[in-house]
Amino acid sequence: MDRTSEIAGFLRSRRARITPDRAGLPADARPRRVPGLRRDEVARLAGISTEYYTRLERGRAANPSPEVLNALARALELDEAEREHLTDLCSRPAPARRGASGAPQRVRPGLHLMLQTLDHVPAFILGRRTDVLAANRLARAILTDFDALPVPQRNLARFYLLDPAARERVVDWEQLSAETVAMLRLEAGRHPDDRRLADLIGELTLRSPKFTTWWNDHRVLRRTHGTKRYRHPLAGDLVFSYESFQPAGDTDQTLCVYNVEPNSPTAEAIRLLDSWTAPARTAPA
């Protein structure tokens, strides 16, 4: 990933969404050639010189201080994920961590056991690049059977954007897919030298008509909780309240749990789906 172009694209996209009126700036009679704030207006709001901000937006300001980044984040009204992304883009690349690109990620036995314990709701573990590292039976039944796919294809973004079945399964497909692209962009800022992530982005660019538009939005997102809606061919419409957690000891893994409201239509549908998909039990001799 070219950090210079990434910094420029991100900062331009963030200042383009804020009008001078929204930022509390006085009316200006100068013709406005770009939407949103000009560079000098961002600099004024952040309390830095226009020259320095211009160098920063062009990727020529080496290692800006946390105080400068915080001031820019306030001026551009960045949320937590956007602040993190700006810091990643403007910081010197850290030495590649062990396994950051080549070695496969492993899910420790305790987390595998947790997925088995959560057998009454869908649950799965995401790794870097939205790779699906493990999934319980209900998650495989409601999304897709990731275990049946070749290991390189066990990826949530790849499923949402490239598998035709995803458009049938995901009620809010466009919104969810765009959010998943935003998750990938946040990943790209953290791991700019991840070759497998670059290959995935290249594949999505070539094969998904929507991907480039969403990628060029420079939106970043970290999912924590919310609502997911699916349409299962056997169980019908399903509504989940999902929660995402980072297990202690591995910030590159995320446990995703799809909770179900008790006594709801989804709870009944999940109960039936669970009975339909349960492995057959052999009667004792």
C-alpha positions in Angstrom: 0.0 0.0 0.0 1.3 3.4 -1.0 1.2 5.3 2.3 1.6 8.7 0.6 -1.5 8.3 -1.6 -3.4 6.7 1.3 -2.7 9.7 3.6 -3.7 12.1 0.9 -6.9 10.2 0.0 -8.0 9.8 3.6 -7.4 13.4 4.7 -9.1 14.8 1.5 -12.1 12.5 2.0 -12.5 13.5 5.6 -12.2 17.3 5.0 -14.6 17.0 2.0 -17.5 15.9 4.3 -17.3 18.9 6.6 -18.7 22.3 5.5 -17.3 25.5 6.9 -20.7 26.3 8.5 -20.6 23.0 10.3 -17.1 23.7 11.5 -18.1 27.1 12.8 -16.0 29.0 10.4 -17.1 32.5 9.2 -18.5 33.0 5.7 -15.9 33.3 3.0 -16.5 34.9 -0.4 -13.6 33.1 -2.1 -14.7 30.6 -4.8 -14.7 27.1 -3.4 -13.2 24.6 -5.8 -13.5 21.6 -3.6 -16.4 20.3 -1.4 -16.0 20.7 2.3 -13.0 22.4 4.0 -9.9 23.8 2.3 -6.5 22.9 3.5 -6.0 26.3 5.2 -9.3 25.9 7.0 -8.3 22.5 8.4 -5.0 23.9 9.5 -6.7 26.8 11.2 -9.1 24.5 13.1 -6.2 22.2 14.1 -3.9 25.1 15.2 -1.1 24.3 12.8 0.3 26.1 9.8 -1.2 25.6 6.3 2.3 24.8 5.0 2.7 22.0 7.5 -0.8 20.6 6.9 -0.2 20.6 3.2 3.1 18.6 3.7 1.2 16.2 6.0 -1.6 15.6 3.4 1.0 15.0 0.7 2.8 12.5 2.9 5.9 14.6 3.3 5.7 15.3 7.1 7.7 12.6 8.8 6.2 11.2 12.0 3.8 13.9 13.2 3.4 14.2 17.0 0.4 12.7 18.8 -0.6 16.3 19.7 -0.8 17.2 16.0 -2.8 14.0 15.1 -5.2 14.6 18.0 -5.7 18.2 16.8 -6.4 17.0 13.3 -8.8 14.3 14.6 -10.8 17.0 16.4 -10.8 19.4 13.4 -12.0 16.6 11.1 -14.4 15.1 13.6 -12.9 11.7 13.3 -14.4 8.8 15.2 -12.3 6.2 17.1 -11.6 4.0 14.1 -10.7 7.0 11.9 -8.3 8.3 14.6 -6.6 4.9 14.8 -6.4 4.8 11.0 -4.8 8.3 10.8 -2.2 7.3 13.4 -1.4 4.1 11.5 -1.0 5.9 8.2 1.2 8.7 9.7 3.4 6.5 11.9 6.6 4.9 10.8 5.8 1.3 9.8 6.6 -1.1 12.7 8.7 -4.1 12.0 6.5 -7.0 10.7 5.3 -9.1 13.5 5.8 -12.8 13.5 3.1 -14.4 11.3 1.8 -11.0 10.1 1.7 -12.2 6.5 3.0 -15.7 6.0 2.4 -18.1 8.8 -1.3 -19.1 9.3 -3.1 -17.9 12.4 -4.1 -20.5 15.0 -7.1 -20.4 17.3 -6.1 -21.6 20.7 -7.9 -24.7 22.2 -9.8 -22.7 24.8 -11.5 -20.6 22.1 -12.4 -23.7 20.1 -14.0 -25.0 23.2 -15.9 -21.7 23.7 -17.4 -22.1 20.1 -18.6 -25.6 21.0 -20.1 -24.2 24.2 -22.0 -21.5 22.3 -23.8 -24.2 20.2 -27.2 -22.5 20.7 -26.3 -19.3 18.7 -24.0 -18.7 15.7 -20.5 -17.8 16.6 -17.2 -17.6 14.8 -13.6 -16.2 15.1 -12.2 -13.8 12.5 -8.5 -13.3 12.0 -6.6 -10.8 9.9 -8.1 -9.8 6.6 -11.5 -11.1 7.9 -10.3 -14.6 7.5 -12.7 -17.1 9.2 -10.4 -19.1 11.5 -13.2 -21.1 13.2 -17.0 -21.3 13.1 -19.5 -23.3 15.0 -22.2 -25.4 13.4 -25.0 -22.7 13.4 -22.6 -20.1 12.0 -21.8 -22.5 9.1 -25.5 -23.3 8.6 -26.6 -19.6 8.5 -23.7 -18.0 6.6 -21.9 -20.7 4.6 -19.9 -23.8 5.4 -16.5 -22.2 5.6 -15.0 -25.6 6.7 -15.9 -27.0 3.3 -14.0 -24.4 1.5 -10.3 -24.4 0.6 -8.4 -22.6 3.4 -7.5 -19.5 1.2 -11.2 -19.0 0.5 -12.4 -19.0 4.1 -12.8 -15.3 4.3 -15.8 -13.2 5.3 -15.2 -10.3 2.9 -14.7 -12.7 0.0 -17.9 -14.5 0.9 -20.0 -11.3 1.1 -18.6 -9.7 -2.1 -18.0 -12.6 -4.4 -20.4 -15.5 -3.5 -23.8 -15.1 -5.2 -25.3 -16.9 -2.2 -24.4 -14.0 0.0 -26.8 -11.7 -1.8 -29.6 -14.2 -1.1 -28.6 -14.7 2.6 -27.8 -11.2 3.7 -30.9 -8.9 3.9 -28.9 -5.7 4.1 -26.2 -6.9 1.6 -25.1 -3.5 0.3 -24.7 -2.0 3.7 -22.9 -5.0 5.2 -20.6 -5.4 2.3 -19.6 -1.7 2.3 -18.9 -2.0 6.1 -16.8 -5.1 5.5 -14.7 -3.1 2.9 -14.2 -0.4 5.5 -12.9 -3.1 7.9 -10.4 -4.2 5.3 -9.2 -0.6 4.8 -8.6 -0.3 8.6 -6.6 -3.6 8.3 -4.6 -2.2 5.4 -3.6 0.8 7.5 -2.4 -1.5 10.3 -0.6 -4.0 8.1 0.6 -2.2 4.9 3.1 -4.9 4.0 0.6 -7.9 4.3 0.9 -9.6 0.9 -2.1 -11.8 1.4 -4.2 -8.8 2.3 -2.9 -7.0 -0.9 -3.8 -10.1 -2.9 -7.3 -10.2 -1.4 -7.8 -6.5 -2.2 -6.6 -7.1 -5.8 -9.0 -10.0 -6.2 -12.0 -8.0 -4.9 -11.0 -5.1 -7.1 -11.1 -7.3 -10.2 -14.1 -9.4 -9.4 -16.5 -7.2 -7.4 -18.2 -4.4 -9.3 -18.9 -2.5 -6.1 -15.6 -2.9 -4.3 -13.7 -0.1 -5.9 -16.4 2.5 -5.2 -16.5 1.5 -1.5 -12.7 1.3 -1.3 -12.3 4.8 -2.7 -14.6 6.2 0.0 -11.7 5.8 2.4 -14.2 4.7 5.1 -12.8 2.7 8.0 -14.7 0.7 10.6 -14.2 -1.5 13.6 -17.3 -3.6 14.3 -18.2 -4.0 17.9 -21.9 -4.6 18.1 -25.1 -4.1 16.1 -27.9 -5.9 14.3 -27.5 -8.5 11.5 -30.4 -9.8 9.3 -30.3 -12.9 7.3 -32.7 -14.9 5.1 -32.2 -18.6 5.4 -33.7 -20.9 2.7 -35.0 -23.3 5.5 -35.4 -21.1 8.6 -36.6 -17.9 6.9 -35.9 -14.4 8.1 -33.5 -14.2 11.1 -32.5 -11.2 13.2 -29.4 -11.2 15.4 -27.9 -8.8 17.9 -24.2 -9.4 17.4 -21.3 -8.6 19.8 -17.6 -8.7 18.9 -14.7 -9.2 21.3 -11.0 -9.4 21.0 -9.7 -12.3 23.0 -7.0 -11.5 25.5 -3.6 -12.2 24.2 -4.4 -11.8 20.4 -5.5 -8.4 19.1 -5.6 -9.9 15.6 -8.5 -12.2 16.4 -12.1 -11.3 17.0 -14.8 -13.5 18.5 -18.2 -12.7 16.9 -21.4 -13.9 18.6 -24.9 -13.6 17.1 -27.2 -13.4 20.0 -30.9 -14.1 19.7 -33.8 -12.5 21.6 -35.5 -15.1 23.8 -39.0 -16.2 22.6 -38.6 -14.3 19.4 -39.4 -15.7 15.9 -35.7 -16.0 15.3 -35.2 -18.0 18.5 -37.9 -20.5 17.3 -36.3 -20.6 13.8 -32.9 -21.2 15.2 -34.2 -24.0 17.4 -35.7 -25.7 14.3 -32.5 -25.1 12.3 -30.5 -26.6 15.1 -32.5 -29.7 15.1 -32.4 -30.0 11.3 -28.6 -29.6 11.1 -27.7 -31.6 14.3 -25.4 -34.5 13.6 -27.1 -37.8 13.7 -26.6 -39.7 17.0 -26.0 -43.4 16.8 -28.1 -45.4 19.2 -26.1 -47.4 21.8 -25.8 -51.1 20.9 
